[in-house]
């Protein structure tokens, strides 16, 4: 009859007639233990039902081997790729992730930070909610020397590293491409301009217009949630404009695809009458007809870099860290914007 007694390293040591210290080192894959001895220890541990006491181990090392991740939304292809990159690196380095979504709420972000703190995370990676205005709620972690990495949607903080792409240049590239295709009246569908990603893309859009000698018209900037519904509403606003635009640069693919669908349903030919460029290179960009030109946002790479940077900070707290890491983007030209 199986015993309810918890198996310890002392039981394994007795079974194999070796010291508990040798068992402990073998279970930790210590290089000083012979391979055949290590194999016997692991085999005995498995047969005897040994379970490592992670809680006690963490107390001794003052590490939980857990990293927190706070993101605005889980139902985002881009965020899913970021998390996949984070998880790949974290698992390779012996860490687990705790993931929380704010649903674009500053209040929920504060609550998530408190939950992460109480969960004794070793470090935190954050992409900010739409209405986050400051970083005071992160002081709780920073005072305890818990490192924080901001990614995608960031705020500047002297003690934290931010990981971004050059959104201003990306916005310039997308708009410049539309201008090269003969567009002169270009709508920009923007997100919440209090967030760096959307304000920078708008600045890039403006700079491309100025470079081409096209006056900036604020009436051509549509601010919305960048959701499917937002894209449909943007299309209705575009159709209602007294002087119809001939190009659209959207700050994400979801909104761009919904906008294209609505415009096509209203008889607008894409790209002949309206050329369109999106942002993020979501799978949906290759489903819509014509396929959507877009800016490739390296989500998986961003997740890997964020996790690697954070774990390096944990392993080498005194090492100098960059305040901002900028990843490369790429304009992917497809049929939705080719007019020449």
Secondary structure by P-SEA (a helix, b strand, c coil): ccccccccaaaaaaaacccaaaaaaaaaccccccaaaaaaaaaaaaaaccccaaaaaaaaaccccbbbbbbcccccaaaaaaaaaaaaaaaaabbbbbbbbccccaaaaaaaaaaaaaacccbbbbbccccccccccaaaaaaacbbbbbccbbbbbccbbbbbcaaaaaaaaaaaaaaaacccbbbbbccccccaaaaaaaaaaaaaaaaacbbbbccccccccccaaaaaaaaaaaaaccccccbbbbccaaaaaaaaaaaaaacccccccbbbbbccccccccccccbbbbbbcaaaaaaaaaaaaaaaaaaccccccccbbbbbbbbbbccccccc
